[in-house]
Amino acid sequence: MSEQQTDESITLFADYVCPFCYLGRQSLDRYQEGREEELRVDWHPFDLRAQKRGPDGEIDHSVEDGKDEDYYEQARENVRRLQDEYGVEMAQELITDVDSLNAQIASYYVKEHYDYEQWRAFDDGIYEALWQEGRDIGDPDVLADIAEAADVPPAEVRDAVDDENLREDVEALFEHARQRGVTGVPTFAYEGHAARGAVPPEHIERLVEGE
């Protein structure tokens, strides 16, 4: 079972298919490098595609979400700018055809059943598989590979993805995030204050340290 967290932590609402969540994690890691004590990540899942899901939970790409080509081009420009700013290379700038739900269910399972270091390795592995290697993180085979690298039994992750109770738990967490007023990701929260977006390390420092 996961050990009780006694260390300082920052809450992070995120969806793996959001490039700004990946870039936000890079920014958080850079802030961490300047800290003497570890700041753990208290990850909370968020579903960017919620309004496009049908009754069966599958994404219906025909549903209009108000995002046109101008929106996507602006997003690509912002991703390219942050890549340069944070010194990060990515295999792709935007992803619209990958569903992160399986990955979020698997990550939730690992977070609840394994220690923090294993969850972090699994979480990092999901981001790297998608944004560095261009792999489909909705594929249970890909998630099983990531689990093995994080020293988590792959069979458990495969079972987790098929577990309807876990799926309902994660969907409840999506709703909980909306009830907390989270409307976009990444959202960093610390002691009643929040910052949204792939903010620079100094912004995270101000959020946490109040300086």
Phi, psi and chi 1 to 4 in degrees:
 res  aa     phi    psi   chi1   chi2   chi3   chi4
   1 MET       -  157.9  -62.0  -63.8  -71.0      -
   2 SER   -70.9  142.2   59.7      -      -      -
   3 GLU   -78.0  152.2   58.6 -168.5   32.2      -
   4 GLN   -68.4  133.4 -176.4  176.3    3.5      -
   5 GLN   -83.7  120.6  -70.2 -170.2   16.4      -
   6 THR  -112.1  -11.6   57.6      -      -      -
   7 ASP   -79.8  164.1  -62.1  -40.6      -      -
   8 GLU   -65.6  142.2 -169.2  175.5   13.1      -
   9 SER  -142.1  156.5   65.1      -      -      -
  10 ILE  -117.1  135.2 -175.1  169.1      -      -
  11 THR   -81.6  135.0  -61.5      -      -      -
  12 LEU  -132.9  117.2  172.9   59.8      -      -
  13 PHE   -91.1  127.5  -65.4   88.7      -      -
  14 ALA  -155.7  158.3      -      -      -      -
  15 ASP  -130.3  128.0 -173.7  -22.6      -      -
  16 TYR   -58.7  -28.5  -68.3  112.6      -      -
  17 VAL   -82.1    0.2  -65.8      -      -      -
  18 CYS   -89.1  117.4  172.3      -      -      -
  19 PRO   -62.2  -28.7   24.3  -34.3      -      -
  20 PHE   -73.9  -23.7  -60.0  104.2      -      -
  21 CYS   -68.9  -41.8  -70.5      -      -      -
  22 TYR   -62.6  -46.6  176.2   65.6      -      -
  23 LEU   -66.8  -35.8  -69.7  161.0      -      -
  24 GLY   -63.3  -37.1      -      -      -      -
  25 ARG   -66.3  -35.4  -77.0  -63.2  -62.0  -88.5
  26 GLN   -63.8  -41.0  -58.4  -57.9  -52.3      -
  27 SER   -64.1  -43.5  176.7      -      -      -
  28 LEU   -62.2  -40.5  178.8   58.4      -      -
  29 ASP   -63.0  -37.4  -72.5  -13.4      -      -
  30 ARG   -67.7  -38.0  -78.3  155.8  179.0   70.0
  31 TYR   -63.9  -41.3  164.3   62.2      -      -
  32 GLN   -58.8  -35.6  -64.2  -96.5   31.0      -
  33 GLU   -60.6  -25.5  -68.9  170.8   -0.4      -
  34 GLY   -93.8    1.0      -      -      -      -
  35 ARG   -95.1  146.8  -76.0  178.0   58.8   91.0
  36 GLU   -79.8  -36.7  -67.7 -175.9    3.5      -
  37 GLU  -107.1  146.7  -63.1 -178.9   -1.0      -
  38 GLU   -68.0  137.4 -179.1 -177.2   24.0      -
  39 LEU  -109.1  105.1 -179.5   67.9      -      -
  40 ARG   -73.6  156.8  -66.4 -168.1  170.4 -161.6
  41 VAL  -100.5  117.9  176.8      -      -      -
  42 ASP   -95.8   90.2 -179.0   17.5      -      -
  43 TRP   -77.7  136.0  168.0   78.7      -      -
  44 HIS  -127.2  127.8  -70.6 -111.1      -      -
  45 PRO   -72.5  153.0   27.7  -35.0      -      -
  46 PHE  -143.8  141.0 -175.1   87.5      -      -
  47 ASP  -107.7  101.0 -172.0   11.2      -      -
  48 LEU   -65.8  -24.1  -81.6  175.4      -      -
  49 ARG   -99.2   15.9  -48.5  -88.8  173.8   77.3
  50 ALA   -54.2  -43.0      -      -      -      -
  51 GLN   -73.5  -10.1   62.5 -179.1  -20.5      -
  52 LYS  -101.9    1.8  -65.2  175.0   74.5   75.0
  53 ARG   -84.7  137.2  -68.5 -164.9 -173.2  -83.1
  54 GLY   -85.2 -179.9      -      -      -      -
  55 PRO   -58.7  -25.4  -23.5   33.8      -      -
  56 ASP   -87.1    0.7   59.3   -3.7      -      -
  57 GLY    88.1   -8.2      -      -      -      -
  58 GLU   -80.8  150.8  -62.8  -66.7  -36.2      -
  59 ILE   -77.2  129.4  -66.3  175.4      -      -
  60 ASP  -103.2  101.6 -178.3   -6.4      -      -
  61 HIS   -70.3  -10.5  -67.1  -76.5      -      -
  62 SER   -81.1  -11.9   68.7      -      -      -
  63 VAL   -72.5  127.7  173.8      -      -      -
  64 GLU   -73.2  132.8  -71.4  -66.6  -28.2      -
  65 ASP  -121.5   10.8   57.1    5.4      -      -
  66 GLY    79.7    7.4      -      -      -      -
  67 LYS  -104.4  110.1  -62.8  176.7 -179.3  178.0
  68 ASP   -99.6 -174.5   56.5   15.3      -      -
  69 GLU   -65.3  -32.2 -173.7   51.3   41.7      -
  70 ASP   -62.8  -40.1  -71.6  -19.3      -      -
  71 TYR   -61.4  -46.8  169.8   89.7      -      -
  72 TYR   -68.0  -35.9  -73.4  116.6      -      -
  73 GLU   -67.6  -38.7 -177.8   52.5   37.9      -
  74 GLN   -64.3  -39.9 -176.8   61.7   56.5      -
  75 ALA   -62.9  -42.8      -      -      -      -
  76 ARG   -60.7  -41.9  -67.7 -173.9 -171.1   97.0
  77 GLU   -61.7  -41.6  -69.7 -179.6    9.7      -
  78 ASN   -65.8  -39.0  -70.8  -23.5      -      -
  79 VAL   -62.9  -45.7  169.1      -      -      -
  80 ARG   -61.6  -40.2  -70.0 -167.8  -72.9  -93.2
  81 ARG   -63.2  -43.7  173.7  178.8   58.6   80.9
  82 LEU   -72.6  -31.7  -70.6  171.0      -      -
  83 GLN   -59.0  -45.3  -77.8 -177.2  -94.1      -
  84 ASP   -65.1  -42.3  -69.0  -20.0      -      -
  85 GLU   -64.9  -38.6 -175.5  174.2  -24.7      -
  86 TYR   -99.5   -0.4  -62.1  154.5      -      -
  87 GLY    64.3   42.8      -      -      -      -
  88 VAL  -117.5  131.9  177.6      -      -      -
  89 GLU   -99.5  141.0  -67.3 -173.5    3.4      -
  90 MET  -131.7  145.0  -63.3  166.0   62.5      -
  91 ALA   -69.3  -24.5      -      -      -      -
  92 GLN  -156.1  158.1   46.1 -152.2  -22.4      -
  93 GLU   -94.2  -38.0  -65.7  159.2   -6.3      -
  94 LEU  -136.6  151.7  -68.0  179.5      -      -
  95 ILE  -134.4  124.3  -65.0  170.5      -      -
  96 THR  -118.5   -8.5   59.0      -      -      -
  97 ASP  -112.6   12.8   59.1   -9.8      -      -
  98 VAL  -113.6  131.4  172.6      -      -      -
  99 ASP   -97.9  125.0 -171.1  -11.1      -      -
 100 SER   -89.7   -0.1   63.8      -      -      -
 101 LEU   -59.0  -46.7 -177.8   55.9      -      -
 102 ASN   -59.2  -40.9  -76.1  -13.5      -      -
 103 ALA   -64.8  -38.3      -      -      -      -
 104 GLN   -70.0  -37.9  -58.5 -146.1   59.7      -
 105 ILE   -63.5  -45.4  -67.3  169.3      -      -
 106 ALA   -63.2  -42.1      -      -      -      -
 107 SER   -64.9  -40.2 -172.4      -      -      -
 108 TYR   -61.3  -42.6  172.9   71.6      -      -
 109 TYR   -60.7  -48.2  172.2   83.1      -      -
 110 VAL   -63.8  -40.3  174.2      -      -      -
 111 LYS   -61.1  -38.8 -177.7 -175.0  179.6 -171.1
 112 GLU   -80.1  -22.6  -68.5  -62.8  -57.3      -
 113 HIS  -116.8   -9.5  -68.2   84.5      -      -
 114 TYR  -129.7  169.0  -71.9   88.2      -      -
 115 ASP   -73.5  168.3   62.5   33.8      -      -
 116 TYR   -59.8  -41.4  177.3   75.6      -      -
 117 GLU   -62.9  -38.9  -73.7   71.1   23.9      -
 118 GLN   -68.2  -40.5  -75.4  170.1  -75.4      -
 119 TRP   -63.1  -43.0  172.3   77.4      -      -
 120 ARG   -60.4  -40.6  -94.6  -53.9  -59.1  -95.9
 121 ALA   -64.5  -39.3      -      -      -      -
 122 PHE   -68.6  -45.1 -172.4   71.2      -      -
 123 ASP   -60.4  -48.7  179.8   70.5      -      -
 124 ASP   -60.6  -39.6  -72.4  -18.2      -      -
 125 GLY   -62.8  -36.5      -      -      -      -
 126 ILE   -64.1  -48.7  -66.2  172.9      -      -
 127 TYR   -59.5  -44.9  -81.4  117.3      -      -
 128 GLU   -65.5  -41.0  -70.3  170.1    7.5      -
 129 ALA   -59.6  -41.7      -      -      -      -
 130 LEU   -78.2  -52.8 -178.3   61.9      -      -
 131 TRP   -91.8  -19.8  -65.1  108.5      -      -
 132 GLN  -101.4  -35.1  -66.5  -65.7  -37.7      -
 133 GLU  -109.3  -10.3  -57.7  166.2   11.0      -
 134 GLY    69.0   28.7      -      -      -      -
 135 ARG   -89.5  158.5  -57.2  177.4   74.6 -171.8
 136 ASP   -87.0  103.8 -179.0   -2.8      -      -
 137 ILE   -76.4   -0.9   59.0  168.8      -      -
 138 GLY   -84.6   -9.8      -      -      -      -
 139 ASP   -84.1  120.5 -174.6  -21.6      -      -
 140 PRO   -56.5  -30.8  -26.5   36.0      -      -
 141 ASP   -64.8  -40.6  -69.8  -23.1      -      -
 142 VAL   -65.6  -43.9  172.6      -      -      -
 143 LEU   -63.8  -35.7  -65.1  172.3      -      -
 144 ALA   -65.1  -40.0      -      -      -      -
 145 ASP   -62.1  -43.3  -72.3  -14.2      -      -
 146 ILE   -64.4  -40.6  -62.4  168.5      -      -
 147 ALA   -61.0  -44.9      -      -      -      -
 148 GLU   -60.2  -41.2 -173.0  169.8   16.8      -
 149 ALA   -66.6  -25.7      -      -      -      -
 150 ALA   -93.2    9.7      -      -      -      -
 151 ASP    63.3   37.3 -160.5   24.5      -      -
 152 VAL  -115.3  132.4  173.6      -      -      -
 153 PRO   -56.8  120.1  -26.1   35.4      -      -
 154 PRO   -56.8  -36.2  -24.9   34.5      -      -
 155 ALA   -62.4  -34.1      -      -      -      -
 156 GLU   -66.8  -37.9  -68.6 -171.8   14.4      -
 157 VAL   -68.9  -39.8  165.4      -      -      -
 158 ARG   -60.6  -43.7  -69.7 -179.5 -174.4  -84.6
 159 ASP   -64.9  -38.1  -71.0  -17.2      -      -
 160 ALA   -61.2  -42.4      -      -      -      -
 161 VAL   -61.1  -31.6  168.4      -      -      -
 162 ASP   -92.0    0.7  -69.5  -28.2      -      -
 163 ASP   -84.7  110.4 -170.8  -38.3      -      -
 164 GLU   -64.0  -32.0  -71.5  -60.2  -36.9      -
 165 ASN   -66.6  -41.5  -70.7  -31.8      -      -
 166 LEU   -64.8  -39.9  -78.1  175.1      -      -
 167 ARG   -60.3  -42.6 -173.2  171.3  -63.5  -97.8
 168 GLU   -65.9  -37.5  -69.1  174.6    1.6      -
 169 ASP   -61.9  -44.2  -72.0  -15.8      -      -
 170 VAL   -68.2  -39.5  169.7      -      -      -
 171 GLU   -63.6  -33.5  -70.4  172.0  -12.1      -
 172 ALA   -67.0  -35.8      -      -      -      -
 173 LEU   -67.9  -34.7  -70.4  172.4      -      -
 174 PHE   -59.0  -46.4  -67.4  156.6      -      -
 175 GLU   -66.2  -38.5  179.3   59.2   29.6      -
 176 HIS   -61.3  -40.3  178.1   65.5      -      -
 177 ALA   -61.7  -43.3      -      -      -      -
 178 ARG   -63.8  -38.6  -71.4 -170.5  -72.4  -90.9
 179 GLN   -65.8  -28.2  -69.5  174.8   -5.7      -
 180 ARG   -80.5   -1.8  -70.6 -174.5   60.6  174.3
 181 GLY    91.5   11.9      -      -      -      -
 182 VAL   -79.4  119.1  177.7      -      -      -
 183 THR  -116.0   -8.5   57.7      -      -      -
 184 GLY  -159.4  162.4      -      -      -      -
 185 VAL  -133.9  155.2  -73.2      -      -      -
 186 PRO   -75.7  148.3   30.6  -37.6      -      -
 187 THR  -123.9  119.9  -66.9      -      -      -
 188 PHE   -96.6  134.7  -60.1   91.0      -      -
 189 ALA  -132.1  137.0      -      -      -      -
 190 TYR  -151.3  116.5 -174.4   84.9      -      -
 191 GLU    48.4   51.3  -66.2 -172.7  -10.6      -
 192 GLY    85.5   -1.7      -      -      -      -
 193 HIS  -117.0  156.5  -60.3  -79.7      -      -
 194 ALA  -143.0  155.7      -      -      -      -
 195 ALA  -137.4  133.8      -      -      -      -
 196 ARG  -113.1  138.0  176.6  178.4  164.5 -176.0
 197 GLY   104.9  173.2      -      -      -      -
 198 ALA   -81.7   66.5      -      -      -      -
 199 VAL   -68.7  154.9  -65.1      -      -      -
 200 PRO   -70.4  162.1   21.8  -31.6      -      -
 201 PRO   -54.9  -36.9  -25.0   33.6      -      -
 202 GLU   -67.0  -27.6   55.3  -91.3   24.3      -
 203 HIS   -71.1  -40.8 -164.5  147.7      -      -
 204 ILE   -64.6  -38.2  -62.2  176.2      -      -
 205 GLU   -59.8  -44.7 -179.8 -179.9    5.9      -
 206 ARG   -64.1  -38.9  -71.5 -165.1  -63.1  -88.1
 207 LEU   -60.9  -44.3  176.0   67.5      -      -
 208 VAL   -82.6  -41.2  174.3      -      -      -
 209 GLU  -102.2   -8.3  -58.5  178.4   20.8      -
 210 GLY    67.5   29.8      -      -      -      -
 211 GLU  -112.5      -  -62.8  177.8   -0.7      -
